[in-house]
Amino acid sequence: MVLPSSSTPAHKRKSTAANESDANGKKAKLSSGAGASAAASASSSSHAVYQGCKDSRNGTVPSPILLPSPTLGCVKLAAWNIVSYASSMKKGLEKYIKAENADLIILCETKTSSTPANMILRSLYPHQAWSHSETKGYAGTAILSKYKPLSKSLVLPTHPDPASTKGRIVTLEFENCWVVGTYVPNSGLGKEVLRAAWDRAFVKYVRQLEKSKPVIWGGDMNVVASKKDIHPKDCAWGKDPGSTDAERAAFDAILNPPPDSGESRYVDSWRHIPKYADVDGHYTYFSMRISGRGSGVGWRLDAFVIAEALLPRLATSEIRYEIYGASDHVPVVLELTGSL
């Protein structure tokens, strides 16, 4: 089922959405409680890893797009590394955005130099923030939102050279939380020092933000938290960029600060869903160089990390294996009860 496009935030939509059938022909089930109970009954649409993802070539977003119905009373966020806005628009990006009908979507690696003049997306998402790299055709991050933010930032202000982080981060402030979208720099090709500077600055930045309200961090993290998040055939563990000790330590510094620090703990929302807590073989990035999508060889680089204070609101967190065209990444989705 292709969900109807709407610029109305999910938590304000009429309850008739509860009667829509999901991709399996079953009625969408509403969460009877918050947080833990909703997580336990999260949609199982992505349970079959790589089903429908056997084509190892990038083509177009599949048609029709079959996605679960949104959870009533929740706000839905999505994030996708699209590799190139111009290219992905030709391959079905707009179709996916309409079908997903998220309240907020983070786009990573847009490779844009100016804000696209897409009136359809502008009507769906009137509040947009695009951060463009100073290098043309490189990086790029955007957040499209149905909610009007209180403030926005397009750089990493705690970095020694904030201007150099353009295209890597967008931060929007809302009434109840901060949303930070990132396309974290890769440490490959001798860029370990640049990545280390980013990691130090980003940890500091998150700690600053959390002093006023909880933080939701989504996008392409360019790091895997554990060996369960990467296929052994595609990684020299601890050596390849994205798996080094330094990168994983920086990630863990956000998730698990010292107990006596007074700093917030953070949770990988997907791993917090009980059915995904200890599984392996689930990925969001598949190298085209080795036809990773067709063989199920990949990395879980994309995620939503949320402040521990938001856990009671966690309804579901999913990987959209159904959306296997237009990029070598697949989208990730987060639903929280309430509003931003």
C-alpha positions in Angstrom: 0.0 0.0 0.0 1.3 3.4 -0.9 0.3 5.7 2.0 -1.4 8.9 1.2 0.9 11.9 1.3 0.0 14.5 3.9 1.7 17.5 5.5 -0.3 16.9 8.7 1.9 15.7 11.6 1.1 12.0 12.4 -0.1 12.6 16.0 -2.8 14.9 14.7 -4.1 12.6 11.9 -7.6 11.2 12.3 -8.0 7.7 13.8 -9.4 6.3 10.5 -5.8 5.6 9.6 -6.0 2.7 12.2 -8.3 0.9 9.8 -6.0 0.8 6.9 -4.5 -2.5 5.9 -0.7 -3.0 6.1 1.5 -4.6 3.5 0.6 -8.1 4.6 -3.2 -7.4 4.5 -3.5 -7.3 8.3 -5.1 -4.4 10.1 -2.7 -1.9 11.5 -2.6 -2.4 15.3 -2.5 0.6 17.6 -0.2 0.8 20.5 -2.3 0.3 23.7 0.5 1.8 25.8 3.6 3.8 25.5 7.3 2.8 25.1 8.0 -0.8 26.0 4.6 -2.3 25.1 4.6 -0.5 21.7 8.1 -1.7 21.0 7.2 -5.3 21.7 4.4 -5.1 19.1 6.5 -3.2 16.5 5.8 -3.9 12.9 7.5 -7.1 11.5 7.6 -5.9 7.9 11.4 -5.9 7.9 11.8 -9.3 9.5 12.8 -11.1 6.3 16.3 -9.6 5.7 17.0 -8.9 2.1 13.6 -10.2 0.8 13.1 -8.1 -2.2 16.7 -6.9 -2.1 18.3 -9.6 -4.2 19.1 -7.3 -7.1 22.7 -6.2 -6.5 22.5 -3.3 -8.9 21.1 0.1 -8.1 18.0 0.6 -10.2 14.9 2.4 -9.0 12.7 2.4 -5.9 10.4 -0.6 -6.2 6.8 -0.1 -7.4 4.4 -0.3 -5.8 5.9 0.7 -2.4 4.5 -1.5 0.4 5.0 -0.1 3.8 3.4 -0.6 7.2 0.7 1.9 8.3 2.0 4.5 10.7 1.3 4.1 14.4 -1.5 6.3 15.5 -0.5 8.9 18.1 3.2 8.7 17.1 5.6 11.0 15.4 7.6 9.3 12.6 11.2 10.1 11.6 13.1 8.6 8.7 16.7 8.9 7.6 18.3 7.8 4.3 21.7 8.2 2.7 20.6 8.9 -0.8 24.2 9.2 -2.3 23.0 12.0 -4.6 19.8 14.1 -4.5 19.8 14.6 -8.3 20.4 10.9 -9.0 18.0 9.5 -6.4 15.2 11.8 -7.6 15.5 10.1 -11.0 15.3 6.7 -9.2 12.2 7.2 -7.0 13.3 9.3 -4.0 10.1 11.5 -4.2 8.0 8.4 -4.5 9.5 6.9 -1.4 9.1 10.2 0.6 5.4 10.3 -0.3 4.9 6.7 0.6 6.8 6.8 3.9 4.9 10.0 4.9 7.2 10.7 7.8 6.8 13.8 9.9 10.5 14.5 9.5 13.1 13.0 7.2 16.9 13.3 7.2 18.7 13.1 3.9 22.4 12.3 3.9 25.0 12.7 1.2 22.7 14.9 -0.9 25.7 16.4 -2.9 23.7 19.6 -3.4 25.2 23.0 -3.8 21.9 24.9 -3.3 18.5 24.1 -1.9 16.4 22.2 -4.5 13.3 24.0 -5.8 11.0 21.1 -5.6 7.5 22.5 -5.0 5.9 19.1 -4.2 8.4 18.3 -1.5 8.1 21.9 -0.3 4.3 21.5 0.1 4.7 18.3 2.0 7.6 19.6 4.1 7.3 23.3 4.5 10.2 23.5 7.0 13.5 22.5 5.4 17.1 23.0 6.3 19.8 22.1 3.8 23.5 22.1 4.7 25.8 22.2 1.6 29.5 21.4 1.6 31.9 24.1 0.6 33.2 21.5 -1.9 30.8 21.2 -4.9 29.2 17.8 -5.4 30.4 16.5 -2.0 28.6 15.4 1.2 25.4 17.4 2.0 22.8 16.9 4.7 19.2 18.0 4.9 16.2 17.7 7.2 12.7 18.1 5.9 10.0 18.6 8.5 6.3 19.1 8.9 6.9 20.7 12.3 8.2 24.2 12.5 11.5 24.2 14.4 12.3 26.8 17.0 15.9 27.1 15.7 18.3 25.5 13.3 22.1 25.1 12.8 23.9 24.0 9.7 27.4 23.4 11.2 29.0 21.6 14.1 29.7 24.7 16.3 32.1 22.9 18.7 34.4 21.9 15.9 37.8 23.9 15.6 36.7 24.8 12.1 32.9 24.9 12.0 32.8 26.0 8.3 34.5 22.7 7.4 31.6 20.8 8.7 29.0 22.3 6.3 27.2 19.5 4.5 27.8 17.1 7.4 25.2 18.1 10.0 21.8 19.8 10.5 20.3 20.5 13.9 16.7 21.5 14.5 15.3 22.4 17.9 11.7 21.6 18.7 9.6 22.1 21.8 10.4 18.7 23.3 13.7 17.7 21.8 16.6 18.4 19.5 16.9 16.5 16.2 20.4 16.1 14.8 20.9 14.7 11.4 24.5 13.7 10.3 26.5 12.4 7.5 29.5 11.6 9.6 32.9 11.9 7.8 34.6 8.7 6.7 38.0 8.1 8.1 39.4 6.4 5.0 42.0 7.7 2.6 44.1 9.0 5.4 41.4 11.1 7.0 41.8 9.6 10.5 42.8 12.9 12.0 39.8 14.7 10.5 37.4 12.0 11.7 38.9 12.2 15.2 38.4 16.0 15.3 34.8 15.5 14.3 34.2 12.8 16.9 35.6 14.9 19.7 33.6 17.9 18.7 30.4 15.9 18.2 30.5 14.3 21.6 31.0 17.8 23.1 28.1 19.2 21.0 25.6 16.5 22.1 26.6 17.1 25.7 25.8 20.8 25.3 22.5 20.2 23.6 21.2 17.7 26.2 21.5 20.3 29.0 18.3 21.9 27.7 16.2 19.0 26.2 16.7 15.4 25.0 18.5 14.7 21.7 17.5 12.5 18.8 20.5 11.7 16.5 19.8 10.1 13.1 21.5 9.5 9.8 24.6 7.9 8.5 26.9 7.4 11.5 29.7 5.8 9.5 30.5 3.5 12.4 29.5 0.0 13.4 28.9 -0.5 17.1 29.8 -4.2 17.2 30.7 -7.2 15.0 27.0 -8.1 14.8 26.5 -4.9 12.7 28.9 -5.9 9.9 29.3 -9.0 7.7 32.8 -10.6 8.3 33.4 -10.9 4.5 33.4 -7.1 4.1 35.6 -5.9 6.9 39.0 -6.2 8.5 37.6 -5.6 12.0 39.3 -2.8 13.9 41.3 -1.7 10.8 38.7 -0.7 8.1 37.2 2.8 8.4 34.0 2.6 10.4 35.2 -0.2 12.6 38.4 1.2 14.2 38.8 1.3 18.0 38.9 5.1 18.0 35.6 5.4 16.1 33.8 2.8 18.2 35.1 4.4 21.4 33.8 7.8 20.3 30.4 6.3 19.6 30.4 4.5 22.9 31.3 7.7 24.7 27.9 9.1 23.7 26.0 5.9 24.5 27.7 5.1 27.8 29.2 8.1 29.6 31.0 7.6 33.0 28.4 6.8 35.7 29.4 9.8 37.8 29.6 12.3 34.9 26.0 13.4 35.2 25.7 13.1 31.4 22.8 11.4 29.6 23.0 7.9 28.3 21.9 7.2 24.7 20.4 4.1 23.1 20.6 2.6 19.6 16.9 2.6 19.1 16.9 -0.4 16.7 18.9 -2.6 19.1 16.5 -1.6 21.9 13.6 -3.3 20.1 13.5 -6.8 21.8 13.4 -8.8 18.6 16.6 -7.1 17.3 18.6 -7.0 20.5 21.0 -9.8 19.8 20.5 -10.6 16.1 23.2 -10.3 13.4 22.9 -10.1 9.7 20.9 -6.9 9.5 22.5 -4.1 7.5 21.7 -0.7 6.0 24.7 -0.3 3.6 25.6 -2.7 0.8 28.7 -2.1 -1.3 28.1 -2.1 -5.0 31.7 -3.0 -5.5 31.1 -6.5 -4.2 27.4 -6.8 -5.1 26.7 -6.7 -1.4 22.9 -6.3 -1.6 22.5 -9.5 -3.7 24.6 -11.6 -1.4 23.5 -10.1 2.0 26.9 -8.7 2.8 26.8 -5.2 4.4 27.2 -2.8 7.3 24.7 -1.3 9.7 25.9 2.3 9.4 22.6 4.1 9.6 20.5 4.5 12.7 18.5 6.6 15.2 20.2 7.1 18.5 18.0 8.6 21.2 18.5 9.9 24.7 17.6 7.4 27.4 14.9 9.9 28.6 13.0 9.2 25.4 12.9 5.4 25.8 9.4 5.5 27.4 8.2 7.0 24.1 9.9 4.5 21.8 7.2 2.8 19.6 9.3 1.2 16.9 12.6 1.4 15.0 13.0 -0.3 11.7 15.2 -0.8 8.7 13.4 -0.3 5.4 14.7 -3.3 3.4 11.7 -2.8 1.1 13.4 0.3 -0.3 16.3 -1.2 -2.1 16.8 1.0 -5.1 18.2 4.4 -5.8 21.1 4.1 -3.2 23.6 1.7 -1.8 21.9 2.4 1.6 18.4 1.7 2.8 16.3 4.0 5.0 15.8 3.7 8.7 12.7 4.7 10.5 11.9 5.7 14.1 8.5 6.2 15.7 7.9 7.9 19.1 4.7 8.5 20.9 3.7 12.1 21.2 5.2 15.0 19.2 8.6 16.6 18.6 
